[in-house]
Amino acid sequence: MTQLIQHLQQSVQDAVAHLYGETVASSKVQINQTPAEFTGDYSVVVFPYVKLAKKAPDQVANEIGTYLQENRPEVAAFNVIKGFLNLEIANSFWQQFLQSVLADAAFGRQPRSGRKVMVEFSSPNTNKPLHLGHIRNILLGWSCSKILDAAGYDVVKVQIINDRGVAICKSMVSWLNWGEGKTPTSENIKSDHFVGDYYVLFEQKSKVEYETWQQTDVAKAIFEEKRKPTQDEKTFFKDYKNKWFNDFSVFGAEVREMLLKWEAHDPETLALWKQMNGWVYAGFEQTYNDLGVSFEKLYYESDTYLLGKDIVEDGLSKSVFFRKEDSSVWVDLTDAGFDQKVVLRADGTSVYITQDLGTARMRYQDFNCEKMVYVVADEQNYHFSVLFEILKRLDEPYAAGLYHLSYGLVELPTGRMKTREGTVVDADDLITEVRRLALESIESQGESANAEESVRLDVANKVGMAALKYFIIKVHPHKKMIFNPEESVDLQGQTGPYIQYSYVRINSLMQRVALENINLTMADQYLDLQDAEKELLVALHEYPGILQNAANNYDPSLIANFSYSLAKSFHKFWHDVRVFSAPTPEARAFRLQLSKAVGQVLQSAMDLLGIEMPERM
C-alpha cells in the first residue's frame, strides 16, 4: 500500500495546482501527525501557500480541506485551527490498511534493490577478550546490517581482526615469561580470557619495572635534564612512559624483539602467535554466538598491513601525494580543513592509513559494494575523515559511498573501563549478569516461574539479551551512554523486556483465539474506531517510513524507540478499551486483529535489533 503521507502530499500538490494554479514541490508540503489535543490524524501546514493564494491562512486551509474531502475518499473530514489543516482519515482506509498488514508477513520491508553494502564491525585485537565497548560496536553493526537488508540492500558483514603488533606481542612475551606452559584447558578458563589475563599481567609487571627504574640514578638524571619547570616527578614520568618503554625497559626490549622475529617469519614465534591467536578466536566465536552475530568474511591485519603501497605509488603519479626530501610520502589536506598526513615513512614502511587505503580497495574488488560502513568509536573520527578524503582524491569508484558510523563511549555506573588496569567489563561477564538478573525476575513473577528449568533458562536468555541489546541500541550512536544492568531488565521502563511483555500479552491473546476458535472475519464490519485504536493504526502505518529512515541514517535507535512507542501505545489501548469483552462481536474481532498486527510489527522491529521475542515471560 502506498504510504499515506506521500499520497496526502501529492493530494495537497494537486489541490494547490487546481485552486491557485501553482505547482509546488513535494518537499514544500509539510504533513505531521496531529497533536493529541486536537481532532484529526494528520495536519497540513498551509502557511507556505498563503502568499501565492493571496488569502488568509484559515481560508486557504478550508479551501484545501474541502478539495481533499471532495476528491480523496481516504479524507473523511477536516477542521482548521489557526491556519493548520487537520485531516481525519476514513475508517474504511484504516480497515483496508489493517488487512494489508496482516496479509503481509514482510510488512515494512522493501523489495530487493540489487544494491550492495558492506558493514564492518567488531574488529577486535587478539590480546584480550571482547568487552562492553565491543558490545556496543557489535550491536550497532549487526542491527544496521539487518536494517539495511530490510531496506532492500544485499549486505556483506565483515570485520578486520587486529592480530599483529605490539599489544599482541605483549601477551606472547607475558605467557613465555610467566605462563609455565599453562593452557586455557589446563586452567579451565575461556580461551580469550586466558590470553587477556596475560596481557594484563604484562602491564602489571611493566608498571613495577617502571616504578623501580624511576628510582635509579639514570632516571633521576633524565628527570633533571628533560623536565619542564612546572613538572614534578609524577607528572614527568607519566608523560615519559612510552620513551622509557622503547629505550630502557627490559620487557619493552623483549616485545620489540618478538615483533621483529614475527616480521622475519621466525618459525617458533609464528607458532606461538598462531597458538595464542587461535585461543582468542575460539573465545570470540563463543561470544559472537551468544550475541547472535556472524560475518561473511574475516580480514586479518597480518594479511593487510602491507597493503596500500601500490595505491601510494598511484597517488604520487596523480600528484595526490608528494615526496619529501627524506623520501617519506605525504598528502596535503589543508584545503579540506585537515593537515598534512604521512602515508609512507621515510624507510618505505606503511602507516595505519596506508593499510586502510589498501584494505578498502581490496574489499571493493572482493565484493563490489557501492557503500561501505565502518562501525568505529568516535575517537577515530579524524582518521576516517582523512581516509575518506584521500580515497575521494584518488577517484576510487566507491569513495562516495563510504560512511563512518561513529559511536560514543559506553560506561558503567561505576565509571570508565581501563584494559591495562584489568578493570574492563568483559562481554561474557556482562552477558552472564543480564541473564542472571532476567532469571531472578522471571522466578519472582510471571507465568514462567513454575516452568521446567530448560524453559526458564531459555526465557531468561531471551529476556536478558533483549535487556542488554535494547538498552544499548536505544541510545543514538553518537551519544555517550551509561549501561546499567539492573535498569535494563526493568519491566516498567523503556527496556527490551517491557516491549517483549507487550508481545507476550498479544501472543496469549492469539492462543486464546485459537483455543476458543473465535471468528475474526467480521472485523471489517467495525467502523466506529476509538482514539486508542487509531493511535495504534497510525503507529503501524509509520513503520515502513521509520525503517527506511533508520537505513538512510544508519541509526538503529529509530527502530528501538519506535518499538517502545508502539508497545506503550498498545498498553494504553489495552487499558482504555475492552478486547475480549468488547461490546460487539465486530469490535472484539477488530481489536483482536489489531492486536495481532501490533505483535507482528513488534516482532519484526525487534528482530531488526537482533532481539528474539519469547512466547511467555
C-alpha positions in Angstrom: 0.0 0.0 0.0 1.3 3.5 -0.9 2.4 5.4 2.1 -0.5 7.6 3.2 1.6 10.7 3.9 3.2 10.5 0.4 -0.3 10.2 -1.1 -1.5 13.1 1.0 1.4 15.2 -0.1 0.6 14.6 -3.7 -3.1 15.4 -3.0 -2.1 18.7 -1.5 0.0 19.5 -4.5 -3.0 18.7 -6.7 -5.2 20.9 -4.6 -2.8 23.9 -4.8 -2.5 23.5 -8.5 -6.2 23.2 -9.0 -7.2 26.1 -6.6 -4.4 28.5 -7.2 -2.8 27.5 -10.5 0.6 27.0 -8.9 3.0 24.0 -8.8 4.7 23.2 -5.5 7.3 20.6 -4.9 6.5 17.7 -2.5 9.4 18.9 -0.3 7.3 22.0 0.4 4.3 20.1 1.6 4.7 19.6 5.3 2.4 17.0 6.9 2.7 15.8 10.6 0.7 13.7 12.9 -2.0 15.8 14.6 -1.2 16.6 18.2 -3.2 14.6 20.7 -5.1 17.7 22.0 -6.7 18.3 18.5 -9.1 16.3 16.4 -7.6 14.6 13.4 -4.9 12.2 12.3 -2.6 14.3 10.1 -2.1 18.1 10.0 -1.1 20.1 6.9 0.9 23.3 7.3 -0.7 25.7 4.9 1.3 28.9 5.5 3.6 28.3 2.5 0.6 28.7 0.2 -0.8 31.9 1.7 1.3 34.2 -0.4 0.5 32.6 -3.7 -3.2 32.2 -2.8 -3.3 35.8 -1.6 -5.8 34.8 1.1 -5.8 34.4 4.9 -4.4 31.1 6.3 -7.7 29.9 7.6 -9.4 30.4 4.3 -6.6 28.6 2.4 -6.8 25.7 4.9 -10.6 25.5 4.4 -10.3 25.5 0.6 -7.6 22.8 0.5 -9.6 20.8 3.1 -12.8 21.0 1.1 -10.9 19.9 -2.1 -9.4 16.9 -0.3 -12.6 15.8 1.2 -14.4 16.0 -2.1 -11.7 14.3 -4.2 -9.9 11.9 -1.9 -12.0 9.1 -0.4 -9.5 8.5 2.4 -10.1 12.0 3.8 -13.4 11.7 5.8 -13.4 15.2 7.5 -11.2 18.1 8.3 -11.0 21.0 10.7 -9.0 24.2 10.8 -7.2 25.5 13.8 -5.1 28.7 13.5 -4.1 28.0 9.9 -3.4 24.3 10.4 -5.5 21.9 8.4 -6.3 18.8 10.5 -7.4 15.8 8.4 -9.4 12.9 9.7 -8.7 9.7 7.8 -11.7 7.5 6.9 -12.2 4.4 9.0 -12.6 2.4 5.8 -9.0 3.3 4.9 -7.7 2.0 8.2 -9.7 -1.2 7.8 -8.1 -1.8 4.5 -4.7 -0.9 5.9 -5.0 -3.3 8.8 -5.9 -6.2 6.5 -2.9 -5.4 4.3 -0.6 -5.6 7.3 -2.0 -8.9 8.4 -1.7 -10.3 4.9 2.0 -9.3 4.6 4.5 -11.1 6.8 7.2 -8.8 5.4 5.3 -5.6 6.1 7.7 -2.7 6.2 10.4 -4.3 4.3 11.5 -3.1 0.8 11.9 -5.4 -2.2 15.5 -6.3 -3.2 17.2 -3.4 -5.0 20.2 -5.2 -6.3 22.4 -2.7 -4.5 25.2 -4.0 -2.2 26.5 -2.5 1.0 29.3 -3.7 3.3 29.3 -3.2 7.1 32.5 -3.6 9.1 32.0 -4.0 12.8 33.6 -5.5 15.9 37.2 -5.6 14.7 38.9 -6.6 18.0 42.5 -7.0 19.0 43.7 -10.6 19.7 45.3 -9.7 23.0 42.1 -9.6 25.1 38.5 -10.7 25.2 35.6 -8.7 23.9 34.3 -6.1 26.4 31.4 -3.7 26.9 32.7 -1.2 24.3 32.9 -4.0 21.7 29.3 -5.0 22.6 28.1 -1.5 21.5 30.1 -1.7 18.3 28.8 -5.3 17.6 25.2 -4.5 18.3 25.2 -1.3 16.2 26.9 -3.1 13.3 24.6 -6.1 13.4 21.4 -4.1 13.7 22.5 -1.8 10.9 23.1 -4.8 8.8 19.6 -6.2 9.4 18.0 -2.8 8.8 19.9 -2.3 5.5 18.8 -5.8 4.5 15.2 -4.9 5.3 15.6 -1.8 3.2 16.4 -3.9 0.2 20.2 -4.0 0.1 22.4 -7.0 -0.2 24.5 -6.8 2.9 28.0 -8.1 3.4 29.1 -8.3 7.1 32.9 -8.2 7.7 35.4 -7.5 10.4 39.2 -6.8 10.3 40.9 -8.6 13.2 43.9 -6.7 14.6 46.1 -9.8 15.1 49.6 -8.3 15.0 51.6 -5.6 16.6 53.0 -4.5 20.0 49.9 -5.3 22.1 49.7 -8.9 20.7 53.5 -9.3 21.4 53.0 -8.2 25.0 50.6 -11.1 25.6 53.0 -13.5 23.9 56.0 -12.3 26.0 54.0 -12.5 29.1 52.9 -16.1 28.5 56.5 -17.1 27.7 57.8 -15.4 30.8 55.2 -16.5 33.3 52.8 -18.9 31.7 54.7 -22.1 32.7 53.1 -24.0 29.8 49.6 -23.4 31.0 46.7 -23.5 28.6 43.0 -22.5 28.7 42.1 -26.2 29.0 44.6 -26.8 31.9 43.3 -23.8 33.8 39.6 -24.3 32.8 39.4 -20.6 31.6 37.6 -19.4 28.5 40.4 -19.1 26.0 40.2 -15.4 25.1 40.1 -14.5 28.8 43.2 -16.7 29.3 45.2 -14.6 26.8 43.7 -11.4 28.1 44.9 -12.2 31.6 48.5 -12.4 30.3 48.2 -9.0 28.7 47.0 -7.5 32.0 49.8 -9.4 33.8 52.4 -7.9 31.4 51.1 -4.4 32.1 51.3 -5.1 35.9 54.8 -6.4 35.6 55.8 -3.5 33.4 54.4 -1.0 35.9 56.5 -2.4 38.7 59.6 -2.3 36.4 58.9 1.3 35.6 58.4 2.3 39.2 61.7 0.6 40.1 63.6 2.3 37.3 62.4 5.7 38.3 64.5 5.4 41.5 67.7 4.8 39.5 70.4 7.4 39.0 69.8 7.3 35.2 66.1 8.1 35.7 66.8 11.0 38.1 69.4 12.5 35.8 66.9 12.3 32.9 64.3 14.0 35.1 66.6 16.9 35.9 67.7 17.3 32.3 64.4 16.9 30.5 61.6 18.1 32.8 59.7 21.3 32.3 59.9 24.0 35.0 56.4 23.2 36.2 56.7 19.4 36.1 57.0 17.3 39.3 58.4 13.8 39.1 54.9 12.1 39.0 53.8 14.2 36.0 57.1 13.9 34.2 57.3 10.1 34.4 53.7 9.7 33.5 54.5 11.5 30.2 57.8 9.8 29.8 56.5 6.2 29.9 56.5 5.4 26.2 60.0 6.8 25.8 61.2 4.6 28.7 59.4 1.6 27.3 61.2 1.9 24.0 64.6 2.9 25.3 65.2 1.4 28.8 62.6 -1.3 29.6 63.8 -4.9 29.6 60.2 -6.1 28.9 59.9 -3.5 26.1 63.1 -4.9 24.5 61.6 -8.4 24.6 58.4 -7.1 22.9 60.4 -5.4 20.2 62.5 -8.5 19.6 59.3 -10.6 19.4 57.8 -8.2 16.8 61.0 -8.3 14.7 61.0 -12.1 14.8 57.4 -12.2 13.8 58.1 -9.8 10.8 61.0 -12.0 9.9 58.7 -15.1 9.9 60.7 -16.8 12.7 59.1 -20.3 12.9 58.9 -20.5 16.7 57.5 -17.0 17.0 54.9 -17.7 14.3 53.9 -21.0 16.0 53.3 -19.2 19.3 51.4 -16.4 17.6 49.1 -18.8 15.8 48.5 -20.8 19.0 47.6 -17.8 21.2 45.5 -16.2 18.4 43.7 -19.5 18.0 42.8 -19.4 21.6 41.4 -15.9 21.2 39.4 -16.8 18.1 37.8 -19.7 19.8 36.7 -17.4 22.6 35.5 -14.7 20.3 33.3 -17.2 18.4 31.6 -18.3 21.6 30.8 -14.7 22.5 29.5 -14.0 18.9 27.3 -17.0 19.2 25.9 -15.7 22.5 25.2 -12.3 20.9 23.7 -14.0 17.8 26.0 -12.4 15.2 28.1 -13.7 12.4 30.2 -12.5 9.4 30.5 -13.2 5.7 34.3 -12.7 5.7 37.1 -12.0 8.2 40.0 -9.9 7.2 43.3 -10.1 9.3 45.7 -7.2 9.8 48.6 -9.7 9.4 47.4 -10.1 5.8 46.6 -6.5 5.1 49.2 -4.4 6.9 51.4 -4.2 3.8 48.6 -3.3 1.5 48.3 0.3 0.2 51.9 0.8 -1.1 50.7 0.4 -4.7 48.0 3.0 -4.0 50.6 5.4 -2.7 52.6 5.0 -5.9 49.5 5.6 -7.9 48.7 8.7 -5.9 52.2 10.0 -6.5 51.7 9.7 -10.2 48.4 11.6 -10.0 50.0 14.3 -7.7 47.6 13.4 -4.9 50.7 12.6 -2.8 54.1 14.3 -2.6 57.5 13.0 -1.5 59.6 14.9 1.0 63.4 15.2 1.0 63.7 12.3 3.4 61.7 10.1 1.0 58.6 9.9 3.1 55.3 10.4 1.2 52.6 12.8 2.3 49.2 14.2 1.4 48.3 17.8 1.9 44.7 18.1 3.0 44.9 21.6 4.4 42.5 22.9 1.8 39.8 20.4 3.2 40.3 21.6 6.7 42.8 18.9 7.8 46.5 18.8 8.0 49.4 17.2 6.1 49.3 13.4 6.6 52.1 10.9 6.1 51.1 7.9 4.1 54.5 6.2 3.8 57.5 6.5 6.2 61.0 7.5 5.0 62.1 3.9 5.3 59.3 2.8 3.0 57.2 1.2 5.7 53.4 1.6 5.9 51.4 3.6 8.4 48.0 2.7 9.6 46.1 4.8 7.0 48.2 3.1 4.2 46.8 -0.2 5.3 43.2 1.2 5.3 43.6 2.5 1.8 44.7 -0.9 0.6 42.0 -2.8 2.5 39.3 -0.5 1.2 40.3 -1.3 -2.4 40.7 -5.0 -1.7 37.2 -5.2 -0.3 35.7 -3.4 -3.3 37.5 -5.9 -5.5 36.2 -8.8 -3.3 32.5 -7.7 -3.2 31.9 -4.7 -5.5 29.9 -2.9 -2.8 28.7 0.6 -3.7 28.6 1.5 0.1 31.0 0.7 2.9 30.0 1.4 6.5 32.8 1.4 9.2 31.4 1.0 12.7 34.2 2.5 14.8 34.2 4.6 18.0 34.2 8.4 17.7 37.9 8.7 18.9 38.7 7.7 15.3 36.5 10.5 13.7 39.5 12.4 12.3 41.2 9.3 11.0 38.1 8.3 8.9 37.6 11.8 7.7 41.1 11.8 6.3 40.8 8.3 4.9 37.6 9.2 3.0 39.1 12.4 1.7 42.2 10.7 0.4 40.1 8.0 -1.3 37.9 10.7 -2.9 41.0 12.4 -4.3 42.3 9.1 -5.7 39.0 8.8 -7.6 38.2 5.4 -6.1 34.8 4.3 -7.6 33.4 3.5 -4.1 34.6 6.8 -2.4 31.2 8.5 -2.5 29.6 5.5 -0.6 31.9 5.5 2.4 30.4 6.2 5.9 31.8 6.2 9.4 29.2 5.0 11.9 30.8 6.8 14.8 29.6 6.0 18.3 30.2 7.4 21.7 31.9 5.9 24.8 29.9 3.4 26.8 30.5 3.3 30.6 29.1 1.5 33.6 27.6 3.4 36.6 31.0 2.9 38.3 32.8 4.8 35.6 35.2 4.3 32.7 36.9 0.9 32.0 40.6 0.6 31.5 42.0 -2.6 29.8 45.6 -2.2 31.1 44.5 -2.0 34.7 42.2 -5.0 34.3 39.0 -3.0 35.1 37.3 -3.7 31.8 33.9 -5.4 32.0 34.2 -8.5 29.7 31.3 -9.1 27.3 30.9 -12.6 28.6 30.6 -11.4 32.2 28.0 -8.9 31.2 26.0 -11.4 29.3 26.1 -13.7 32.3 24.9 -10.9 34.6 21.9 -9.9 32.5 20.9 -13.5 32.1 21.1 -13.9 35.9 19.0 -10.7 36.5 16.5 -11.8 34.0 16.2 -15.3 35.6 15.7 -13.7 39.0 12.9 -11.5 37.6 11.2 -14.5 35.9 11.4 -16.6 39.0 9.9 -13.9 41.2 6.9 -13.2 38.9 5.3 -14.3 35.6 3.9 -17.5 34.2 7.3 -19.0 33.6 8.2 -19.1 37.3 7.0 -22.7 37.7 8.1 -23.9 34.2 10.8 -26.5 33.7 14.3 -25.3 34.1 15.2 -25.6 30.4 12.2 -23.3 29.6 13.1 -20.8 32.3 16.7 -20.7 31.1 15.5 -20.2 27.5 13.2 -17.3 28.5 15.9 -15.8 30.8 18.3 -15.9 27.9 15.9 -14.1 25.5 14.9 -11.6 28.2 18.4 -10.9 29.3 19.8 -10.5 25.8 16.9 -8.2 25.0 17.7 -6.1 28.1 21.3 -5.8 27.1 20.8 -5.2 23.4 17.8 -2.8 23.6 19.4 -0.7 26.4 22.4 0.0 24.2 20.7 0.4 20.9 18.0 2.7 22.0 20.7 5.5 22.5 21.6 7.4 19.4 25.0 6.1 18.3 26.7 9.5 18.5 25.9 9.9 22.2 27.9 8.6 25.1 26.0 6.3 27.4 26.0 4.6 30.7 24.9 0.9 30.7 23.0 -0.1 33.9 22.4 -3.9 34.0 19.7 -3.6 36.8 17.8 -0.9 35.0 18.0 -2.7 31.6 15.8 -5.6 32.8 13.0 -3.4 34.3 9.6 -4.4 33.0 8.2 -0.9 33.5 10.7 1.4 31.8 11.9 1.9 28.3 13.5 -1.5 28.1 13.6 -4.6 25.9 11.7 -6.7 28.4 8.9 -4.1 28.5 8.5 -4.5 24.8 8.7 -8.3 25.0 6.0 -8.2 27.6 3.7 -6.5 25.2 4.4 -9.2 22.6 3.8 -12.0 25.2 0.5 -10.4 26.1 -0.6 -10.4 22.5 0.7 -13.9 22.0 -1.5 -15.1 24.9 -4.5 -13.4 23.2 -3.8 -15.2 20.0 -3.5 -18.5 21.8 -6.9 -17.9 23.3 -8.4 -17.0 19.9 -7.1 -20.4 18.6 -8.3 -22.3 21.7 -11.8 -20.8 21.6 -12.0 -20.9 17.8 -13.1 -17.2 17.7 -14.3 -15.9 14.3 -12.4 -12.8 13.3 -13.8 -12.4 9.8 -16.4 -9.8 11.0 -13.7 -7.4 11.9 -14.2 -5.4 8.7 -17.8 -4.6 9.8 -16.4 -2.5 12.7 -16.2 1.2 11.7 -16.6 3.1 15.0 -12.8 3.4 15.7 -11.7 4.7 19.1 -8.8 7.0 19.7 -6.6 4.3 21.2 -7.2 2.1 18.1 -6.4 4.9 15.7 -3.2 5.7 17.6 -2.1 2.1 17.0 -3.0 2.2 13.4 -1.2 5.4 12.8 1.9 4.0 14.5 1.8 0.8 12.4 1.5 3.0 9.3 4.7 4.8 10.3 6.8 1.7 10.5 7.9 1.4 6.8 9.0 5.0 6.8 10.9 4.7 10.1 12.6 1.6 8.8 13.7 3.4 5.7 14.8 6.4 7.7 16.9 4.2 10.0 18.6 2.7 7.0 19.3 6.0 5.4 20.8 7.4 8.6 22.4 4.1 9.8 20.6 4.7 13.1 19.1 1.6 14.8 17.9 3.8 17.7 15.0 5.0 15.5 13.7 1.4 15.4 14.3 0.9 19.1 12.4 4.0 20.0 9.6 3.2 17.6 9.2 -0.3 19.2 8.9 1.2 22.7 6.4 3.8 21.5 4.3 1.1 19.8 4.4 -1.1 22.9 3.5 1.8 25.1 0.5 2.6 22.8 -0.6 -1.0 23.0 -0.6 -0.9 26.8 -2.7 2.3 26.6 -5.0 0.6 24.2 -5.3 -2.4 26.5 -6.1 -0.2 29.4 -8.6 2.1 27.5 -10.7 -0.4 25.6 -12.1 -3.9 26.2 -10.8 -6.5 23.9 -12.3 -9.9 24.7 -15.2 -8.3 26.5 -15.8 -5.8 23.7 -19.4 -4.5 23.4 -20.0 -6.3 20.0 -18.5 -9.3 18.2 -17.4 -6.9 15.4 -15.4 -4.8 17.9 -13.9 -7.8 19.5 -12.8 -9.3 16.1 -11.3 -5.9 15.0 -9.4 -5.4 18.3 -8.0 -8.9 18.2 -6.8 -8.4 14.6 -5.3 -5.1 15.5 -3.5 -6.7 18.5 -2.2 -9.4 16.2 -0.9 -6.8 13.7 0.9 -5.0 16.6 2.5 -8.2 17.7 3.6 -8.9 14.1 5.2 -5.5 13.7 6.8 -5.6 17.2 8.4 -8.9 16.4 9.6 -7.6 13.0 11.1 -4.4 14.5 12.8 -6.1 17.4 14.3 -8.7 15.0 16.0 -5.8 13.3 17.7 -5.1 16.6 18.8 -8.8 16.9 16.2 -9.4 19.7 14.1 -12.6 19.9 10.6 -12.5 21.3 9.7 -15.1 23.9 6.4 -16.9 23.8 5.9 -16.3 27.5 7.6 -14.5 30.4 
